[in-house]
Amino acid sequence: MTESWVNSAERIGADLHLELPGPGGRRAALTRALREAVRSGRLAPGTRLPPYRSLAADLGVARNTVADAYAELVAEGWLTARQGSGTRVAERTEPLRHAARTPVKAPARARGPRHDLRQGTPDASAFPRAAWSACYRRALQAAPSEAFGPGDPAGRRELREALAEYLARARGVRTDPDRIVVCSGFAHALRLLFGQGAGGVLRGPLGVEAYGLEFHRGVLATAGVQTVPLPLDEHGARVDVLGRERAVLLTPAHQFPTGGPLHPERRAAVIDWARARGTVVLEDDYDGEFRYDRRPVGALQGLDPERVIHVGSVSKSLSPALRLGWMVLPQRYVSPVLAAKGEREGWASVLDQLALAEFIVSGSYDRHVRRMRQRYRRRRDRLVAALSVHAPQVEVTGIAAGLHAVLRLPPGTEPSVVKAAAWQGVALDGLAAFRHPQAEPTAGDGLVVGYASAAEHAYGAALEALCGVLPPG
């Protein structure tokens, strides 16, 4: 902000909303309106008032009317006027206090948990602020003027090109920029794909894994989509029981929340099913970048780009606060999805899209993911080590990838352990919270423990508190 701009703003003055009655007595009406604005506190002490000519033009009155009103209020002590400082509300002026009013107390803030071991969120303290700021500045400086107009509903070309290269290299996705549509996350993708009633791009019934996020099931239910649970076993979803569903939603790289990838034979089988039925598989690649003790599992989309809709986001790898995701679509769905989204980008910030494109192209995204992969692996190892010492009777599963682990509990103990954890200020989830209402409780009793969300300095205390609420062997 330049000094000349500031000086210009000072000369022009701030906007001032005043309501005056009709013709007649304009000076008296203006004086009363200004006095009441100061008395009520709407004009705070020290506020600089507009120059005579500016306020006169705004109100449609003569300049002398404003000058006389200002002079009267200066004489009364409501305002001060000094050469070079303009006319301001007097510093000693205080708003009228109404003794009869009962002060309204601000609502008490709900205290958060002492120890956060919830799944689904990365370590917020690890957001790469410096690298992101640098990329944001570079993207902003290089952005063409048209980037500041109405956004393309498909998303900025720069980001779609960067995503096409990154997803091909890191996730084995086969696509091009014209088949990528930017969205604000997985839930937004579901809303675009299923819409409301019969107007969506896709329709139910939709096959879903027996255990998954209730929030996503809620989005689908709101859209009128019937969901049919698929049983789970050690090889992932039982896709062999798929029948007349019109689509299926899977987490093939790392089943959420039980853990483990979809078995290769089942990956091939679900593609065969989609081809035979002329339908599509929705692939939720929610944490595909984070693997530790296994070889990378490529995207299911790579087996058949025309039968898989690949959906990803930065909510786990960077931050859910960015609200940026993407859909990699079969060609036949691109136009319908864009029609559902509308003529303009109304969800994902164009400037954030440009920054993310620069973040990917510059290599900052790869560096951040590798750094966080190492950090989360150390956290996972600390969790496993703490349990082996303090709760060796508890089996830990689903730890080869992702941001959470499943702690297997004796039958019938999950509700009491979840309650005990809450009493001790430990935030976590039980497996039952993720079960489809129509599914059998085949996963048994367990806890879903996130090892990413707690800050680094608080993680040790969180593990100690966790071990303290687990049932004895």
N, C-alpha and C positions, 0 to 999 in steps of 0.2 A: 504494500500500500504506500503510495508516494505522498510526500508532504503536500504537494499541490492539490492532490485529490482530497486530503483531509481538510485543507483550508477551504476548498470549494464546498465541501459538505457543511463546514461550519457556517459559511456565508448563506447557504441555501436554507439550512435549518432542518429540524426533524419534522416528520408529519405529525399533525396534531388534530385529533378528532374532537370537534365541538359541534353541538347541535343548538342552533338559534331558532327562535320563533319567527313567524312571518314578518312582513314589512312593519316598520315603526319601532322606535326605541332600540336600534341596533347596538349602539354603544353600551347602553345599560344591560342589554341581554348578553353581550360578549363579556362584560365585566363580571356579571353573575356566573356565567359558565366557567370562566377561568378561575374565579374564586372557589367555586364548588369543586373543580378538578384538583386544585391544590389542597383544599380542606379534606377531601375524601382520600387523598393519597395517590390518586391516579397520576398526578404530576409530582414526582418525588423531588425533595430538596436537591438543588443543584442542576435540575433539568434545564437545558438551554431551550428557550422558546424560539419559534421561527421569526425571522425579520418581519417588519411591518408589511412590506410589499408581498412576501410569500404568503403570510396568513390572510392578508386582504384578498389576494387572488383566489386562494382556496375557498374562502367564505363568501366571496362575491360582494364585499363591502369596500368602502373607501379606505385608503391608507390612513387618513387622519382618524377614522373610527378606531382602528387598531392602536394607533399611537396614543390616542386619548385614554383608551382602556388600560393600556400598559402603564401610562403615567399615573393613573388613579390607583392602580394596584401597587405600584412602587411606593407611592405616598402612604398607602395603608400598611406597608411592610410585608405584603405577600410576595412581591418580586423585588429583585435588585437589578440595577442597570449601571454598567461601567463601560467606559470607552475601551474598545478592543475585546471585551468579553461578552457583549451582547446582553440580552435580557434573560435572566434566569430566575427560577423559583428560589426564594430566600432559604438559606441553609437552616435557619432556626425554625422554619415553619414545620409544624407537625400535623399529621392528619387528625381530624376530629375523632375522638375515641368515644364510642357509645357504651356507657357503663351497663346499659340494660342487656347488652348482647352477651350470650354465654359463649365463651371461647370454645372453638371446635378443636378437639385434640386430634393430632395426627394418628392414624391407625398404627398400632404397634407392629413393628416388623417381625415377620415370622422368622424364627431362628432356623438356620439351615443345619444339616447334620454336621456333627463334629468330624466324621470320617466319611469321605465320599468314595464308595466302591461301586458306584452304579456303572452299568455298561453303556456303551453307545456314544460316549463323548471323549475326545482326546484331551490331553493335558493342555488346558487353556494357557498356562504360563509359558508354554513352549512355542506359542505362535511366533513365527519368524518376523518380528516387527521391522527390524532394520532392512532385511532383504525385500520384504513386501513393500515398504515405503519407497525404497530405491526403484523397484520395478514400477510402482504406481507413478512415480514422478516421470520416469522415462516414457511410460506409456502415454501419460497425459501430454507430455511435450511433443511426442510424435503423432498424436491423434489428429486425423484430418478434421476439418471444420464440420463435415457432415456427421461425425460421430456424436455431436452434441444436439442433433435433431432427434426426431422420433426413431426409436430403435427397431431394427429388423427382428421380427418375431423368431426367426431361425437362430438369432444370435450373431454377434460380430464375426465377420469372416476370419479375422485374425485369430480368434479363439478356436473356431471350428477347425482351422488348418492346424493349429498347434495340438489340439486334441486328437485329430486324426493321426498325426505322426506319433504322439506319445502313446496312445492306446494300441497302435499297431506294434510299437517297439516293446512296451512294458506289459501289455495284457493279451497280445495276440489277436486283437480285434482287426477285422478286415472291413474297411470302410473308406469313404472319401468325405470331404467337408460338407458336400451337399446333402448327405444323409444323416447329419448330426443336427439336432435341435437342442439349443440351450434351454434349461429350465432352472427352477430354484431348488431342486432337490427331488428325492424319490417320491414323496407324497404328492408334490406338484405334478410329477410325471403320471402318477396314477390318476389324478383328476383330469389331466388332459386326455389320457387314453380312454377312460371310461365315462367321463362326462356325467350327465344326469339321465337316467333312464335309457331309452332307445337311441338317444342322440349321440352316444359316444363312438369313438373310433373302434373300440372293442366292446364286446358284450359278454356277460356271464352265461352259464356258470363258469367260475374260474377255479381251477385246481390250485390249492395252496399247501404248503408244508404244515403238518399238524402243530408244530411249534413255530411261532414267529411273533412279530410285533402286533400287539392289539391295536395300536394306532393306525397301522396300515389297513387292518381289517375294518376299522371304523370308517376310514375314508371310502373303502369299497362299499360298505353297507349304506353309507349316505348316498352313494351313487346308484343304489338299488342293485348291486351286484351280488349274486349268490356265490359264496365261497364253499368249496368242497375240500375237506382236509385229507391230505395224503399221509399215510403212516410213515414213520421214520424208523430206521434201524442203523446199524453200524456203517452201512454203505450210503446213507443219506435217504432222500425221499424215495418211497416205493412208487416209481413212475409206471410200473407195470399194471397198477390198478386204475390208471387213467382210462376213462371211457368216452362219454359224449361231452366232456367239458370243451368249451370253445377256446380256452387258453389255459396256460399253467404258469404260476409264479414260483420261481426257485431262487435259492441262494447257493449256486453250485460250487463256488470257490471255497466257501466256508459256511456251512449251514448255521443259520442263526435260530436259536442260541446254543444248540447242543454241540456244535463244532464238527469239523471234518468235512472234506470235499465230497462231492457227488462222485460215486464210483464211475470209472471210465465206461463200463458197459451200460450203465444207466444214462450217462451223458449221450451215448449213441442212440439208446433206445428212445429217449424223449424227443430227439430230433426226428427219428423215424416216425414216431407217433404224430408229430406236428406235420410232417410231410404227408402222411396218409390221410390225416383229417383236414388238411388245408388250413391249419390254424397256426398259432405262434406261441413261442416260449418267452416269458418275461424274465430276464436275468438281472437280479439285484446284486451288483458287484460292490457291496457296501464297504468292504475292507480288503479288497483283493491285493493291495500292495504290501500288506503286513503278513509275512510268513517267516518262520524261524527254523523249524526242524524238518522241513520237507522241501522238495523241489517245487518251483513255482507251478501253479495250476493255471493254465491259460483260460481265457474267457470262453464260455460255451458258444458265444456268437461266432467264433472262428470256424466252428464246424459247419455252419450254414447261415450266412448273413441274411438270407431271405426268410428264415424261420425263427430268428431270435431278435428280440428287442433288448439291447444291452443298455442298462441304466446305471450311471455312476454319479458321484458327487465329490466335493472336497470336505464334506462334513466330518469325516473321520481323519483324513490325511492332513487337513489344515485347520478348519474351524467351521462349525455349523453357523456361525455368525455371518459368514460370507454369503450364504444362500445361493450357491452356484452348483448346478448339476447339468447333466446332459443325457440325451437319449440318442443311441445309435440305432437307426431305424431301417427295416427293409424298405426298399424303394416305394412300394405301394402304400406305405403308411405316412410318407413325408407330407404330402399335400393335405390329407385329412388332419394330421396333428397340427400343422400350421394354421389350418382353418379353425381348429378348436382353440388355438392360442390367441387368434385375433390379428388385426392388421399391424399392431404396434407392440413393442416389447413392454409389457406391463409388470414384469416380475423381477427379472435379474438386472441389476445395475449395469449399464453399458460401460461405465468407467471401471467397475470391478472386473468385467469381462476382459477389457483391454489389459488391466493389470495382471490378471491370471494368465493371459496369453504370453505376456512378457516374462512372467514368473516361470512358465514352462519352457519357453524358447531359450531363456538365458541359462537354463540348467539349475536354477534355484529350487525348482520343485523336486527334481531328482535328489539333490543334495539334502533337502529337508526330509524327504521320505526315508532315505538311507539313515540319516541321523536319528529319526524317530523310531525306525525299525530297531536300531541298536538299543535305544533307551527303553522301549517297551519290552524287548527281549530280556534286558536286565531286570526289569520290574517283574516280569513273569517268573524269572528264575528265583527272585527273592520271595515271591509268593509260594512257589513250590518248596523252597528250602524251609521257610517258616512253618509250613504245614507238616513237613516231614519231621520236624523237631517237636512241635507243640500239638499237632493233631495227626499223627501218623495213621490213624484209623480212617481218615477221610481220603477217598480217591479223587484225584484231579484229572479231568478229561478236557478235550477240546482245546489243547494248548499249543498245537503245532503252528497256529496262525491266529490272527485277529487281535482284539483288544480286551478279551475277557476269557475267563476259565469257568468251567462248571465243576462245582464241588458236590460229589455224590453223598447223600445223607441216608441214614437208616430209614426204612419205610415208616411213614407217619410222623416224622420229626420236623419236616419242613416248616409247617405253620408256626410251631413254637420257636424254632431257631430264627425265623424272620422277625417274629415279634420281639425276641430277646435282643436281636441286633438293633432294632428300632429304639428300644429302651436305652441301649448303650450308645446311641447316636451314630450307629453305623448304617449308612444308606447302601442297600443292595436289594436284589430281587430274588424271589424264589422261582423255580422253573414253572410252577403252576400258573404264574402270571402270564406266561407266553403261550399257553395251550389253547388251541381252537376250542370253542365251546362244544363242538360236536365230535371232538377227537377223544380217543381213549388215552388215559395218562400213562402211555408206554415208556416215557422217559424216566419215570420214578420220581423220587424226592431229590431235590438238589438246590443249590444256590448258584446264581449267575453273578460272578464277581468280576467287575471291571477293574483292570489294573492300570488304566491309562488316565483316568480323570483326576485322581488325587495329585496335588502338587508334590514335587520331588521331596521337599523338606517334611511333608506330612505323611509320606507313604509308610514309613516305618511304624509310626504310631497307629496308622490305620490297620496294618497287618496284625499288630499286637492285639488291638481291639477285636478284630475278626476271630482270631484264634481263641479269644476268651469267651465267645458265644457259641462255639461249636460243641456239639454233644460229645461226651467222653466216649472212649472206646470200650 
